[in-house]
């Protein structure tokens, strides 16, 4: 979240300090990569813990395929939104709304389902 916020604010920060903007331009990918690096194994473990022992590889591969598909489609549609009339603010707004929806869905449905059905 911090990386996305910083990325969204870079355009406005350029007018204040070009040096700070250039430094953040190289730091933000590290922050985003750290976030993905922390999230990916946690979610993979969540899916594997829902599967019986003989289906763990299937659960892991399904998760990885879904993750890659989501990242790929997100890049395509995010680029389309950023290139449309709404521009980059529209792309960030839609991304923020999707994050909010995902968080609510996880709290209301996926989290309780995991706690009820985990095998380990």
N, C-alpha and C positions, 0 to 999 in steps of 0.2 A: 504494500500500500504506500509506503513512504517513497519508494522508487517511482511509482506511477504519479504520485503527487508532485514530486520534483520534476519529472519529465513534463508534466502538463504545465508547470510554472516556468519552464525555461524560456518560453517565448516572451513572457513579460519581464523576466529577469535580464534579458539581453540589453534593455534600455538602461538598466542601472549599473551593471558591471559585466563587461564582456569577458574579463578574466575569470570571474566566478562562474559564468555560464560555460566557458570552455572547460574548466576543471570539473564541474558537475556533469558535463557531457560525457566524460570518461569514467566518472564515479558511479553514475546511475546504472550502467549495465552490470557493474559488480554487485550493486544492491539488488537488482532484479534477478541476477543469477543466483545469489545467495538465497533469495526468497524461493525461487523454483527448486533449488537444491534441498531446501528444508521441507518443502511441500510435497514433492514427488515421492520420496520414500515413505512419508507418513500416510499418504493416500493409498499407495501400493500395499502397504502393510494392512491398512483397513480392509481392502478388498480381499487380500489373501486370507485374513483371519475370518472372513465370512464363508470361505469355501472349505469343503471337506478335503482331507489330505490328498485324495486321488484327483482333485480338480484344482489344485493350487496353481499349477502352471497355466491352466486355461484362464483362471481369474486374473493372473498377472498379465498375460498377453492381451486379454480383453481390455484391461485397464490401460495398458500402454498404447494399444491401437486407438482407443477412445481419446486418450490424452493428446496423441499426435494429430488426430483428426480435428480435435477442438482447437489446438494451437494453429494448425494450418488454415482452417476455416475462419478462425478469429482474425488472422492476419489478412486474409482476402477481404472479408466483410468490413473489417476496420479500415482498410485502405479505401474501400469503396465509399464508406461513410465520410472519411476524411477528404476524399476527392469530390464529394457532392457539394450541394449548395450550403450545407451546414458547416462544412469544413472540419478542422481538427476538434473544435469544441463539441461538435455533434458526436464524433467518434469517442471522445472521452466520456461524454454524458451517457452514451449507450453502454460503454464498458462499465461505468460506475453502477448503472442500473442493473446490469447483468451480475455484477459482484454482489450487490445487495440482494437480488433475487436468489442467487446461489447460497448466500449465507443464511437467509431465512429458510430455504428449502432444507439445508443441512440441519439446522436447529429443529425444525418441525418434523422432518420425515427421515432423512438419512441417518442422523445421529441416533435417534431412538431405535430405528431398525437395526443398526449395528449393535447396540447394547443388548437388544433382545435376542439376536441371532448369532452372535460371535461364537466360534467354536473353541477358541483358546483363551 
